[in-house]
């Protein structure tokens, strides 16, 4: 039997968290090695966080934002498993 990715809301959420972080980094023209060089996050921690997407801490996101990666409020809510705000 071929090995496939597990399906479900949790898996979809983890994939979307990775996409949000990578998109925000691409928008800021930053690569992961830029974060490593600045000491924002270590290489091993960064890749572990992407593997277990819900493990990013608020401090790590804050440090990434100070380095130039801009997250919207909805992005941060989605990373921590909350539904984006509706309305104004």
N, C-alpha and C positions, 0 to 999 in steps of 0.2 A: 504494500500500500504506500503511495507516495506521501512524503511529508509535506503538509500544508500548514499555512498560518492558521491559528485558531480564529474563529469568527466571533463576533459579539460586540457589544457597545464599548467594552473596555479596550479591546484591540483597536477599534476605530478611533477612539479617543486618543490613545497613545500615538497612533500614526498622525493624527491631526496636530498633536502637540509638537511632534518633531517637525512637521511641515511649517507650523507657525514660527518656531524658533529659527529654522533655516531661512524662511522667507524674510523675517525681520533682519537677520544677519546679512542676507543678500541685498536688501534695500539699503543697508548702511555700508555696503561694500566692505564687509568684514568677513574674514575667514577664521575658522577656529584657531589657527596658529597665531592670529593677532591677539586673541584672548590669552593664549598660553604665554606669549612673549611679554605681555603686560602684567602677568601674574594675577589676572582676574579669576581664572579657574585652571586647574591642572588638566593635563590631557586625559589622564585616566578617569578623573571625576566627570569631565565633560562627556566622554563616551559612555560611561556608566549611566549618567543622567538621561542620555538619549535612548539608551537601551531600556531603562525603566523610567519612562517619560514623566511620571508623576512625582519623581523624587527631587526635582528642582526646588531649591529653597528661594524664598523671597529675597534674601540677601544676595544670592547668586544672580538673580534677575536684576536686582538693583545695581549691582556692580557691572553687569553687562550693559545696562542702560547708561551708566556713567561713562562707559567706554565708547558709547555711540550707537548702540543697538537700541532702537526705539520700539517699545511695546505699547500698543493701545490698551486702554482699560479692558476692552473685551478680550484681547489676547491674554492678558494676565488672568482674567476670570476663567477663561477656557483652559489655560495651563493647569490651574488648580481644581478643575473639574466642575466649575459652576457654569450655568447657562449664561450666555451674553445678555446684557440688559436689553430690554425692549422699550421702545418709546424714547422720549426725551428726557 
